[in-house]
Amino acid sequence: MVSLAFAAISGCSDSLDRPIVFVLPDGFHGPFATVLGSPSQPIVDTDEAYEVHIPESGVIWLSQEDFDLFATWHESSYRTESGESIDSLGQDGISGTDGHARYMIGFIGSKEEASKFFHGEGEEFNSWLTEQGICE
């Protein structure tokens, strides 16, 4: 069973005119993040959705303009590159700042794996942030 945990910043103003679709590599498992910073990759703007293509590394860096899309209420969905839908079964993600980066982090895997990653006694979450260059 696949569960997904991801947090989105929601605003009180208008909503986006179409959903944000996170497109993950086939077989992707583990944490992924959208991070404000450079070098940035663009969000793909289609007639049906804003597509955020997460690379194999699990981290996509976005421009301020693209990152700001998350500040407006929106629907989100998740799929693989080959088009398979990924169910969103949980909302245990984290968004935040560390003084250098703004980020949103999700997890593809079981609820137990996501909970261990985000809330476990080890330093897995903080280590991952550092390894990915999201936090120092």
Buried (B, 14 or more C-beta within 10 A) or exposed (E): EBBBBBBBBEEEEEEBEBBBBBBBBEEBBEBBBBBBBEEBBEBEEEEEBBBBBBEEEBBBBBBEEBBEBBEBBBEBBBBBEEEEEBEBBBEBBBBEEEEEBBBBBBBBBBBEBBBBBBEEEEEBBEEBBEEBBBBE
